[in-house]
Amino acid sequence: MSIHKLLGFLTFLTWTQAGPVHAFADASPSPDSGTRLVVFADVHGAFDELTTLLQAAGVIDASLHWTGGATHLVSVGDLLDRGPDSRQVMDLLMRLEQEAAARGGQVQMVLGNHEVMNLIGDLRYVSAEEFAAFAPDEDARARKDTYRDFLKARDLKNSNAARTEFEKLYPPGFFGLREAMKPDGQYGKWLLEKPFIHREAGFAFVHGGLPPRIAEIEVAQYNQSLTDNLREYLELWHGLIEDGLFKPWFSTRDRAQVVNALLAGQLPGKRWQDRKLQARAQRFLTLAGEPPISSESPTWYRGNSMCHEFWQEPIVDAALARLGATRVVVGHTPTPGRQVMSRLGGKVLLLDTGMLKSHYHGHPSALVIENGDLRVLDPENPDISRPLASPIRLIDPPNNLPADTLEAALKNARLVDSEIIAGSFTKPEKVTLADGERKIRGIFKSYDSDPGLHRGQWPRLGDKADRYQHDIAAWRLDQMLGLNMVPVTVERELGGKVGALQYWLENSASKSDLITQNREFDSWCDQAGEMALMEIFDALIYNDDRNTGNRLYTEDNGNLWLIDHSRAFRNKRSLPQDHANTRFVIGPTLRKNLAALNEDNLSATMNGLLHKYQIRALLSRRDKILEQAR
């Protein structure tokens, strides 16, 4: 919406103010070891799937009443949006809360991003069926008055076209939903009593994940601060509607545009020069960029689920230590294959298996925790009883092939075509291979400045060598460390030459490309985290040739990939000058993997790719990295 249209909408409407602040006690005390927990995630209005799951878990009967006894039922958020029956889902849980409490059980829920979105009036994912469920509650006069105001604001006359446009903004049930989601509304009041993080039996339950901020503050205080921010945002939003600054149909982006116009003095009229109004508008804009609305909120944060485990491990460990928990259960991010998965050695459990089949093509799943045991309840796949291990980075593998399968394909696939890449002294080739009906592309390097250097003497002390063997060695070392940041690289013969064949990352761009094109990839993962891992790897292999041209980012997720290591593995026991005083951030798993390197396993893995002097220099640099690590 343009600013000119927004300015035309600034008229008066009355809305209620936010309700009283709910004071959070600390998370529920841990039950004894015999208490049974049933945990589910991301219902998204899939009422039938949810009730099927809860019946399979033995917590409700065929008439949908509580039969779970002392069981604790835990939702990790996103009951709402996209599906048709969100209101039924909320009604069910509100009733089960009462029934469970009367029978010694509990129903617990943490807020998801879609609950927050509904509370703040971001209704872009509400389905027509969800709106329609609130149509009987709607005030006909409010709809009529708003339509009249809509026509006036847009300088329209009543017509079929105008009413159609209005209905797009205000589907039947829109006002009923808005009223129900107000801080004093039927569902808004209930949701605003829910925490963002719940702790129980050594587990933390949160919708999106544990952002770094959680390690800095006590959980009850954190829950309270998030709720306070949310309530203040709601109070300011409704108040600015009353002041005529906003219209109720403004999106969150529209609201930000109007506030920025107000603060820049672009709104005509003296009424917008009131300093108290401007201060409230500025505070509103500030809150819109803070948790629980921003991506750093535990309702939105995807780092624990999607980002490199080696970078997330210190963040998760610090958060769990602060929470007094050993594991965290999250939803929000649908898992590959729509199966319950675990990360970081089981410290992070991913529970969003796409319950709303029409949208996510998944199925309902739950975690059942009892007597220290954890199992998966998957009614559609009863043979699955344990979470599946997630890869180091939660990404689709290249060509949808696991690394070992892709490695075999690169070694054995038939060469179809090759083309020398212009502008390089070493004349690398871009090749196309056929593996059955599957086509795979790669980059082939055969240049070797010092043939036999790894077997013979060391005339250059390894300081000037430029060898294809180093690209293969970099991938093998990447695999030993578990980094998975170097594309699969193998040694093979193509066109009568022996060299390194590396998988060509489709749909990727170098940092140089991004700088030239003045763009960045959207990513839920902090690029600084993967850059820090890159620095550890480059210091380890003494790669002082890293530049923006050999840092690749994949289009779909912004993940960093490292290429072009032919000039690495210098015979230097010191760290590269840029890293001489770096305090490397190294989590427990990467530290363990680095410490496990020794001359025997490196020699066996490299299998002649590196000289023994290169291996010994690498181990010396490893020691210095660990000494400088925090």
C-alpha positions as CSV (number, residue, x, y, z in Angstrom):
1,M,0.0,0.0,0.0
2,S,1.5,3.4,-1.0
3,I,2.0,6.1,1.6
4,H,-0.5,8.3,-0.3
5,K,-3.2,5.7,0.2
6,L,-2.3,5.2,3.8
7,L,-2.5,8.9,4.5
8,G,-6.0,8.9,3.1
9,F,-7.1,6.3,5.6
10,L,-6.4,8.3,8.8
11,T,-9.8,8.6,10.4
12,F,-11.2,7.8,13.8
13,L,-12.3,4.3,15.0
14,T,-12.7,3.1,18.6
15,W,-11.1,0.0,20.0
16,T,-10.6,-1.3,23.5
17,Q,-7.4,-1.0,25.4
18,A,-5.2,-3.9,26.5
19,G,-6.2,-5.8,29.6
20,P,-4.3,-6.2,32.9
21,V,-0.8,-7.7,33.0
22,H,-0.6,-11.4,33.8
23,A,2.1,-12.1,36.3
24,F,3.9,-15.3,35.4
25,A,5.0,-17.7,38.1
26,D,8.0,-19.8,37.3
27,A,7.4,-22.8,35.1
28,S,5.5,-25.6,36.6
29,P,7.5,-27.7,39.0
30,S,8.9,-30.9,37.6
31,P,6.7,-33.9,38.2
32,D,7.9,-37.0,39.8
33,S,9.6,-39.6,37.6
34,G,6.4,-41.5,37.1
35,T,4.5,-38.5,35.5
36,R,3.7,-39.1,31.8
37,L,4.1,-36.2,29.3
38,V,2.5,-36.2,25.8
39,V,3.8,-33.4,23.6
40,F,2.5,-32.2,20.2
41,A,3.2,-29.3,17.9
42,D,1.8,-27.2,15.0
43,V,-1.8,-28.2,14.7
44,H,-2.7,-25.3,12.4
45,G,-6.4,-25.9,12.7
46,A,-6.2,-29.6,11.9
47,F,-8.8,-30.6,14.4
48,D,-9.5,-34.1,13.2
49,E,-5.8,-35.0,13.0
50,L,-5.3,-33.6,16.5
51,T,-8.1,-35.6,18.1
52,T,-6.9,-38.8,16.3
53,L,-3.5,-38.2,17.8
54,L,-4.8,-37.5,21.3
55,Q,-7.0,-40.6,21.2
56,A,-4.0,-42.7,20.2
57,A,-2.1,-41.2,23.1
58,G,-4.9,-42.2,25.5
59,V,-5.6,-38.7,26.8
60,I,-9.1,-38.3,25.3
61,D,-11.9,-40.8,24.5
62,A,-14.2,-41.0,21.5
63,S,-16.3,-38.3,22.9
64,L,-13.2,-36.1,23.2
65,H,-13.2,-35.9,27.0
66,W,-10.1,-36.3,29.2
67,T,-9.1,-39.8,30.0
68,G,-5.4,-39.1,30.6
69,G,-5.5,-39.2,34.4
70,A,-2.4,-37.6,35.7
71,T,-0.8,-37.2,32.2
72,H,0.6,-33.7,31.4
73,L,-0.4,-32.7,27.8
74,V,1.9,-30.1,26.3
75,S,1.4,-28.0,23.1
76,V,4.4,-26.2,21.7
77,G,2.3,-23.7,19.9
78,D,0.7,-22.9,16.5
79,L,-2.7,-24.1,17.1
80,L,-4.0,-21.5,14.6
81,D,-4.0,-20.4,11.0
82,R,-4.0,-22.0,7.6
83,G,-6.4,-24.9,8.5
84,P,-10.2,-24.7,8.8
85,D,-10.8,-25.5,12.5
86,S,-8.6,-23.4,14.7
87,R,-11.5,-22.3,16.8
88,Q,-12.5,-25.9,17.5
89,V,-8.9,-26.7,18.5
90,M,-8.8,-23.8,21.0
91,D,-12.2,-24.7,22.4
92,L,-11.0,-28.3,22.9
93,L,-7.8,-27.4,24.7
94,M,-9.6,-24.8,26.9
95,R,-12.1,-27.5,28.0
96,L,-9.4,-30.1,28.5
97,E,-7.5,-27.8,30.7
98,Q,-10.4,-27.9,33.2
99,E,-11.1,-31.6,32.8
100,A,-7.4,-32.6,33.2
101,A,-7.0,-30.4,36.3
102,A,-10.0,-32.0,37.9
103,R,-8.4,-35.5,37.4
104,G,-4.9,-34.7,38.5
105,G,-3.5,-34.0,35.1
106,Q,-2.4,-30.8,33.3
107,V,-2.7,-29.2,29.9
108,Q,0.2,-26.8,29.2
109,M,0.7,-24.6,26.2
110,V,3.4,-22.2,25.0
111,L,2.7,-19.5,22.5
112,G,3.7,-20.0,18.8
113,N,4.3,-17.3,16.3
114,H,0.8,-17.8,14.8
115,E,-0.9,-17.1,18.2
116,V,1.2,-13.9,18.4
117,M,0.2,-12.9,14.9
118,N,-3.5,-13.3,15.6
119,L,-3.1,-11.3,18.8
120,I,-1.4,-8.4,17.0
121,G,-3.8,-8.4,14.1
122,D,-1.6,-10.0,11.5
123,L,-4.2,-12.2,9.9
124,R,-2.6,-13.0,6.6
125,Y,-2.6,-16.8,7.2
126,V,-6.2,-17.0,8.5
127,S,-8.3,-19.2,6.2
128,A,-11.8,-18.3,5.1
129,E,-13.1,-21.2,7.2
130,E,-11.4,-19.8,10.3
131,F,-12.9,-16.4,9.7
132,A,-16.3,-18.0,9.1
133,A,-16.2,-19.7,12.5
134,F,-16.5,-16.3,14.1
135,A,-19.2,-14.9,11.8
136,P,-22.0,-15.7,14.3
137,D,-20.3,-13.5,16.9
138,E,-19.9,-10.5,14.6
139,D,-21.5,-7.2,15.4
140,A,-23.5,-6.3,12.2
141,R,-23.4,-2.6,13.2
142,A,-19.5,-2.7,13.4
143,R,-19.3,-4.2,9.9
144,K,-21.8,-1.6,8.5
145,D,-20.0,1.3,10.1
146,T,-16.6,0.1,9.0
147,Y,-17.9,-0.3,5.4
148,R,-19.2,3.3,5.5
149,D,-15.8,4.4,6.8
150,F,-14.0,2.4,4.1
151,L,-16.0,4.1,1.4
152,K,-15.2,7.5,2.8
153,A,-11.5,6.8,3.3
154,R,-11.1,5.6,-0.3
155,D,-13.5,8.1,-1.8
156,L,-15.7,5.3,-3.2
157,K,-19.4,5.0,-3.8
158,N,-21.3,1.9,-2.7
159,S,-21.1,-0.6,-5.5
160,N,-20.6,-4.3,-6.1
161,A,-16.9,-3.6,-6.8
162,A,-16.5,-1.6,-3.7
163,R,-18.2,-4.3,-1.5
164,T,-16.0,-7.0,-3.1
165,E,-12.9,-5.1,-2.3
166,F,-14.2,-4.5,1.3
167,E,-14.9,-8.2,1.7
168,K,-11.4,-9.1,0.7
169,L,-10.1,-6.9,3.6
170,Y,-12.9,-7.9,6.0
171,P,-14.1,-11.5,5.2
172,P,-17.2,-12.6,7.1
173,G,-16.1,-13.2,10.7
174,F,-13.2,-10.8,10.6
175,F,-14.7,-8.6,13.3
176,G,-15.7,-11.5,15.4
177,L,-12.2,-12.9,15.3
178,R,-10.7,-9.5,16.1
179,E,-13.0,-9.1,19.1
180,A,-12.2,-12.6,20.3
181,M,-8.5,-12.0,20.1
182,K,-8.4,-8.7,22.0
183,P,-6.7,-8.8,25.4
184,D,-10.1,-9.1,27.1
185,G,-11.6,-11.3,24.4
186,Q,-12.6,-14.9,24.8
187,Y,-9.4,-16.3,23.2
188,G,-7.0,-13.3,23.5
189,K,-7.3,-13.4,27.3
190,W,-6.6,-17.1,27.4
191,L,-3.6,-16.9,25.0
192,L,-2.1,-14.0,26.9
193,E,-1.9,-16.1,30.0
194,K,0.3,-18.6,28.2
195,P,4.1,-18.5,28.6
196,F,6.6,-18.5,25.8
197,I,8.8,-21.2,27.5
198,H,7.7,-24.0,29.7
199,R,10.0,-26.3,31.7
200,E,9.2,-29.7,33.0
201,A,10.9,-32.9,33.9
202,G,14.3,-31.7,32.6
203,F,12.8,-30.6,29.3
204,A,12.3,-27.1,27.9
205,F,9.3,-26.6,25.6
206,V,9.3,-23.7,23.2
207,H,7.7,-23.1,19.8
208,G,10.6,-21.8,17.6
209,G,13.8,-22.3,19.5
210,L,16.1,-21.0,22.1
211,P,17.8,-17.8,20.9
212,P,21.0,-16.6,22.6
213,R,19.2,-14.1,24.8
214,I,17.7,-16.9,26.9
215,A,21.0,-17.6,28.5
216,E,21.1,-14.1,29.9
217,I,17.9,-14.0,31.9
218,E,15.9,-16.2,34.3
219,V,13.0,-17.9,32.6
220,A,10.1,-16.5,34.6
221,Q,11.5,-13.0,34.1
222,Y,12.0,-13.7,30.3
223,N,8.4,-15.0,30.0
224,Q,7.1,-11.9,31.8
225,S,9.2,-9.5,29.7
226,L,7.9,-11.0,26.5
227,T,4.3,-10.8,27.7
228,D,4.8,-7.3,28.9
229,N,6.1,-6.3,25.4
230,L,3.2,-8.0,23.7
231,R,0.6,-6.3,25.9
232,E,2.2,-2.9,25.5
233,Y,2.3,-3.4,21.7
234,L,-1.4,-4.2,21.8
235,E,-2.3,-1.3,24.0
236,L,-0.4,1.1,21.7
237,W,-1.8,-0.4,18.5
238,H,-5.4,-0.1,19.7
239,G,-4.7,3.4,21.1
240,L,-3.2,4.6,17.8
241,I,-6.3,3.4,16.0
242,E,-8.4,5.5,18.4
243,D,-6.1,8.4,17.7
244,G,-6.9,8.0,14.0
245,L,-3.3,7.2,13.0
246,F,-4.1,3.6,12.0
247,K,-7.0,1.9,10.3
248,P,-8.0,-1.5,11.6
249,W,-7.2,-3.1,8.2
250,F,-3.6,-1.9,8.2
251,S,-1.0,-4.6,7.9
252,T,2.0,-4.6,10.2
253,R,4.0,-3.1,7.3
254,D,1.4,-0.4,6.8
255,R,1.6,0.5,10.4
256,A,5.3,0.9,10.2
257,Q,5.0,3.1,7.1
258,V,2.6,5.4,8.8
259,V,4.7,5.7,12.0
260,N,7.8,6.5,9.9
261,A,5.8,9.1,8.0
262,L,4.6,10.6,11.2
263,L,8.1,10.8,12.7
264,A,9.5,12.3,9.5
265,G,6.9,15.1,9.7
266,Q,5.2,13.9,6.4
267,L,1.6,13.9,7.8
268,P,-0.2,17.1,7.1
269,G,-2.0,18.8,10.0
270,K,-1.1,20.0,13.5
271,R,-2.7,17.0,15.2
272,W,0.3,14.9,14.1
273,Q,2.8,17.2,15.8
274,D,1.8,16.2,19.3
275,R,4.9,15.0,21.0
276,K,3.2,12.5,23.3
277,L,1.6,10.9,20.3
278,Q,4.9,10.8,18.5
279,A,6.6,9.2,21.5
280,R,3.9,6.5,21.7
281,A,4.3,5.9,17.9
282,Q,8.1,5.6,18.3
283,R,7.6,3.2,21.2
284,F,5.2,1.2,19.0
285,L,7.7,1.0,16.2
286,T,10.5,-0.1,18.7
287,L,8.3,-2.9,20.1
288,A,7.5,-4.2,16.6
289,G,11.3,-5.0,16.2
290,E,11.7,-6.7,19.5
291,P,10.7,-10.1,20.9
292,P,8.1,-11.6,20.9
293,I,7.3,-10.1,17.4
294,S,10.8,-10.2,15.9
295,S,12.7,-13.2,14.5
296,E,14.8,-13.3,17.6
297,S,11.8,-14.3,19.7
298,P,11.5,-17.9,20.9
299,T,8.3,-18.1,18.9
300,W,10.1,-17.4,15.6
301,Y,13.7,-18.4,16.1
302,R,14.8,-21.3,13.8
303,G,18.5,-21.4,14.6
304,N,18.3,-24.5,16.7
305,S,16.4,-26.4,14.0
306,M,18.1,-25.1,10.8
307,C,21.5,-23.8,11.4
308,H,24.9,-25.5,11.6
309,E,25.0,-27.7,14.8
310,F,28.6,-26.6,15.6
311,W,27.5,-23.0,15.8
312,Q,24.2,-23.7,17.6
313,E,25.7,-26.0,20.2
314,P,27.2,-23.3,22.4
315,I,24.0,-21.3,22.2
316,V,21.8,-24.3,23.1
317,D,24.1,-25.5,25.8
318,A,24.1,-22.1,27.5
319,A,20.3,-21.7,27.2
320,L,19.7,-25.2,28.6
321,A,22.1,-24.6,31.5
322,R,20.2,-21.4,32.3
323,L,16.9,-23.2,32.1
324,G,18.1,-26.1,34.2
325,A,17.1,-28.5,31.4
326,T,18.9,-31.1,29.4
327,R,16.7,-31.1,26.2
328,V,14.5,-28.7,24.3
329,V,11.4,-29.7,22.2
330,V,10.5,-27.3,19.4
331,G,8.0,-27.0,16.6
332,H,7.7,-24.3,13.9
333,T,10.1,-25.8,11.3
334,P,8.6,-28.7,9.4
335,T,11.1,-31.6,9.3
336,P,12.5,-33.3,6.2
337,G,10.4,-36.4,5.6
338,R,7.9,-35.1,8.2
339,Q,9.4,-37.4,10.9
340,V,10.3,-36.4,14.4
341,M,14.0,-35.7,14.5
342,S,16.8,-35.0,17.0
343,R,19.8,-32.7,16.7
344,L,22.9,-32.1,18.8
345,G,23.0,-35.6,20.1
346,G,19.3,-35.5,21.2
347,K,19.5,-32.1,23.0
348,V,17.1,-30.6,20.4
349,L,14.0,-32.5,19.4
350,L,12.1,-31.3,16.3
351,L,8.4,-32.1,16.5
352,D,6.7,-30.3,13.6
353,T,5.8,-33.2,11.3
354,G,3.2,-31.2,9.3
355,M,0.0,-32.2,11.0
356,L,-2.1,-30.1,8.6
357,K,-1.9,-32.4,5.6
358,S,-3.5,-30.1,3.1
359,H,-0.7,-27.6,3.5
360,Y,2.3,-29.4,4.9
361,H,1.7,-32.9,3.4
362,G,2.7,-34.5,6.8
363,H,0.9,-36.2,9.6
364,P,0.3,-35.9,13.3
365,S,3.0,-37.1,15.7
366,A,3.7,-36.7,19.4
367,L,6.5,-37.3,21.9
368,V,5.7,-39.5,24.9
369,I,8.0,-39.0,27.9
370,E,7.7,-41.3,30.9
371,N,10.0,-42.8,33.5
372,G,13.0,-41.2,31.8
373,D,12.1,-42.8,28.4
374,L,11.3,-40.9,25.3
375,R,9.4,-42.4,22.4
376,V,7.7,-41.2,19.3
377,L,3.9,-41.7,18.8
378,D,3.2,-41.8,15.1
379,P,-0.2,-43.4,14.4
380,E,0.4,-43.5,10.7
381,N,3.9,-45.0,11.1
382,P,3.7,-47.3,14.2
383,D,7.1,-48.8,13.4
384,I,8.8,-45.4,14.2
385,S,9.3,-45.2,17.9
386,R,12.5,-43.0,18.2
387,P,13.5,-39.6,16.7
388,L,15.6,-39.8,13.6
389,A,19.0,-38.2,13.7
390,S,19.2,-34.9,11.8
391,P,22.1,-33.9,9.6
392,I,24.6,-31.3,10.9
393,R,22.9,-28.7,8.8
394,L,19.1,-29.2,8.2
395,I,19.3,-28.8,4.5
396,D,18.2,-30.8,1.5
397,P,21.4,-32.6,0.3
398,P,22.8,-31.7,-3.1
399,N,20.7,-33.4,-5.8
400,N,18.7,-34.9,-2.9
401,L,21.5,-37.4,-2.5
402,P,23.3,-38.3,0.7
403,A,27.1,-37.5,0.6
404,D,28.1,-41.1,0.2
405,T,25.7,-41.7,-2.7
406,L,26.8,-38.5,-4.4
407,E,30.4,-39.4,-3.9
408,A,29.9,-42.7,-5.6
409,A,28.0,-41.0,-8.5
410,L,30.9,-38.5,-9.0
411,K,33.4,-41.4,-9.1
412,N,31.4,-43.5,-11.6
413,A,29.0,-41.4,-13.6
414,R,29.6,-41.1,-17.3
415,L,31.1,-37.9,-18.7
416,V,28.6,-36.1,-21.1
417,D,30.1,-32.7,-21.6
418,S,32.9,-30.5,-20.4
419,E,33.8,-26.8,-20.9
420,I,36.9,-25.0,-19.8
421,I,36.1,-22.1,-17.4
422,A,37.7,-19.0,-19.0
423,G,39.9,-16.6,-17.1
424,S,41.8,-19.1,-14.9
425,F,45.5,-20.1,-15.2
426,T,44.7,-23.6,-13.9
427,K,42.0,-24.1,-16.6
428,P,39.3,-25.8,-14.5
429,E,36.5,-27.5,-16.4
430,K,32.7,-27.4,-15.8
431,V,31.5,-30.9,-16.6
432,T,28.2,-32.7,-16.9
433,L,27.9,-36.3,-15.9
434,A,25.1,-38.9,-16.4
435,D,24.3,-41.3,-13.6
436,G,21.5,-43.3,-15.2
437,E,18.8,-40.8,-16.0
438,R,20.1,-38.3,-13.4
439,K,22.4,-35.5,-14.6
440,I,25.1,-34.2,-12.2
441,R,27.3,-31.2,-12.8
442,G,30.8,-30.7,-11.3
443,I,34.0,-28.7,-11.6
444,F,37.1,-30.7,-12.6
445,K,40.6,-29.5,-11.7
446,S,43.7,-31.3,-12.9
447,Y,46.4,-28.7,-12.4
448,D,49.3,-29.8,-10.2
449,S,52.2,-27.4,-9.7
450,D,54.4,-30.0,-8.0
451,P,53.7,-33.6,-9.2
452,G,54.7,-36.1,-6.6
453,L,55.4,-33.5,-4.0
454,H,53.4,-35.5,-1.4
455,R,55.7,-38.5,-1.9
456,G,59.1,-36.9,-2.4
457,Q,61.2,-34.1,-0.9
458,W,59.9,-30.7,0.0
459,P,61.7,-28.3,-2.4
460,R,59.2,-25.4,-1.9
461,L,58.5,-26.1,1.7
462,G,54.8,-26.3,0.6
463,D,54.5,-22.5,0.6
464,K,53.9,-22.1,-3.1
465,A,52.2,-25.3,-4.2
466,D,48.9,-25.1,-6.1
467,R,47.5,-28.7,-6.4
468,Y,44.2,-30.3,-7.2
469,Q,45.0,-32.9,-4.4
470,H,44.4,-30.2,-1.8
471,D,40.8,-29.8,-2.9
472,I,40.2,-33.5,-2.2
473,A,42.1,-33.2,1.1
474,A,39.9,-30.3,2.2
475,W,36.7,-32.3,1.6
476,R,38.1,-35.3,3.4
477,L,39.1,-33.2,6.4
478,D,35.7,-31.5,6.3
479,Q,34.1,-34.9,6.7
480,M,36.5,-36.0,9.5
481,L,35.4,-32.9,11.4
482,G,31.7,-33.2,10.5
483,L,31.6,-29.7,9.1
484,N,29.7,-30.5,5.9
485,M,30.7,-27.1,4.4
486,V,32.8,-28.3,1.5
487,P,31.0,-29.8,-1.5
488,V,31.7,-33.5,-2.2
489,T,35.0,-33.9,-3.9
490,V,36.6,-37.0,-5.4
491,E,39.7,-38.0,-7.3
492,R,39.0,-39.5,-10.8
493,E,40.2,-39.6,-14.4
494,L,38.3,-37.6,-17.0
495,G,39.4,-37.1,-20.6
496,G,42.7,-38.8,-20.0
497,K,43.6,-36.6,-17.0
498,V,43.5,-37.3,-13.3
499,G,42.2,-34.6,-11.0
500,A,39.7,-33.4,-8.4
501,L,36.0,-33.5,-9.3
502,Q,33.8,-31.4,-7.1
503,Y,30.1,-31.3,-7.1
504,W,28.8,-28.1,-8.7
505,L,26.3,-26.4,-6.3
506,E,23.3,-25.6,-8.3
507,N,21.3,-22.5,-7.4
508,S,24.2,-20.9,-5.7
509,A,26.1,-17.6,-5.9
510,S,29.5,-16.4,-4.7
511,K,29.8,-13.6,-2.3
512,S,31.4,-11.6,-5.2
513,D,28.2,-12.1,-7.2
514,L,26.1,-10.9,-4.3
515,I,28.2,-7.8,-3.9
516,T,28.1,-7.0,-7.6
517,Q,24.3,-7.6,-7.7
518,N,23.8,-5.7,-4.4
519,R,21.7,-8.5,-2.9
520,E,21.7,-11.0,-0.1
521,F,20.0,-14.3,0.5
522,D,17.3,-14.6,3.1
523,S,18.4,-17.0,5.8
524,W,17.3,-17.9,9.3
525,C,20.9,-18.6,10.1
526,D,23.2,-15.9,11.3
527,Q,25.9,-15.7,8.6
528,A,28.4,-14.7,11.3
529,G,28.1,-18.2,12.8
530,E,29.1,-20.1,9.6
531,M,31.8,-17.5,8.9
532,A,33.3,-18.2,12.3
533,L,33.4,-21.9,11.4
534,M,35.0,-21.0,8.1
535,E,37.7,-19.1,9.9
536,I,38.5,-22.2,12.1
537,F,38.7,-24.4,9.0
538,D,40.9,-21.9,7.1
539,A,43.2,-21.5,10.0
540,L,43.5,-25.2,10.4
541,I,44.4,-25.8,6.7
542,Y,46.4,-22.6,6.4
543,N,44.2,-21.2,3.7
544,D,45.2,-17.6,3.2
545,D,43.6,-17.5,-0.2
546,R,39.9,-17.2,1.0
547,N,38.1,-14.4,-0.8
548,T,34.6,-13.4,-1.8
549,G,34.8,-15.5,-5.0
550,N,35.3,-18.9,-3.2
551,R,32.5,-18.4,-0.6
552,L,29.3,-19.8,-2.1
553,Y,25.7,-19.3,-0.8
554,T,22.8,-21.5,-1.8
555,E,19.8,-19.6,-3.0
556,D,17.1,-21.5,-1.1
557,N,18.6,-21.2,2.4
558,G,21.6,-18.9,2.4
559,N,24.0,-21.6,3.6
560,L,27.7,-21.0,3.2
561,W,29.8,-23.5,1.2
562,L,33.6,-23.4,0.9
563,I,35.4,-24.1,-2.4
564,D,38.8,-23.7,-4.0
565,H,41.4,-25.0,-1.6
566,S,44.1,-25.9,-4.1
567,R,46.6,-23.4,-2.5
568,A,45.9,-24.5,1.1
569,F,47.8,-26.9,3.4
570,R,50.9,-24.7,3.7
571,N,53.8,-26.2,5.6
572,K,53.6,-23.6,8.4
573,R,53.2,-24.5,12.1
574,S,51.9,-21.0,12.9
575,L,48.4,-19.8,12.2
576,P,47.8,-17.4,9.3
577,Q,48.5,-13.8,10.2
578,D,44.8,-12.9,10.2
579,H,44.1,-15.5,12.9
580,A,47.3,-15.2,15.0
581,N,45.2,-13.7,17.9
582,T,41.7,-14.9,17.1
583,R,39.7,-16.2,20.0
584,F,37.9,-19.0,18.1
585,V,34.4,-20.0,19.3
586,I,34.3,-23.8,19.4
587,G,31.5,-25.9,20.8
588,P,32.1,-29.3,22.5
589,T,31.5,-31.5,19.5
590,L,33.8,-29.6,17.1
591,R,36.4,-29.4,19.9
592,K,36.2,-33.1,20.4
593,N,36.5,-33.8,16.6
594,L,39.5,-31.4,16.4
595,A,41.2,-33.1,19.3
596,A,40.7,-36.5,17.7
597,L,42.9,-35.6,14.7
598,N,46.3,-37.3,14.8
599,E,49.0,-38.3,12.4
600,D,47.7,-41.8,12.0
601,N,44.1,-41.1,11.1
602,L,45.0,-38.1,9.0
603,S,47.6,-40.1,7.0
604,A,45.0,-43.0,6.5
605,T,42.3,-40.6,5.4
606,M,44.4,-38.5,3.1
607,N,45.9,-41.6,1.6
608,G,48.9,-39.8,0.1
609,L,47.2,-36.6,-0.8
610,L,49.4,-34.6,1.7
611,H,53.0,-34.8,2.7
612,K,53.8,-35.9,6.2
613,Y,55.2,-32.4,6.9
614,Q,51.8,-30.9,5.9
615,I,50.0,-33.2,8.3
616,R,52.3,-32.4,11.1
617,A,52.0,-28.6,10.4
618,L,48.2,-29.0,10.4
619,L,48.3,-30.7,13.8
620,S,50.5,-28.0,15.2
621,R,48.0,-25.4,14.0
622,R,45.2,-27.5,15.5
623,D,46.8,-27.2,18.9
624,K,47.1,-23.4,18.6
625,I,43.4,-23.1,17.6
626,L,42.3,-25.1,20.6
627,E,44.6,-23.0,22.9
628,Q,43.0,-19.8,21.5
629,A,39.5,-21.2,21.7
630,R,36.7,-20.1,24.0
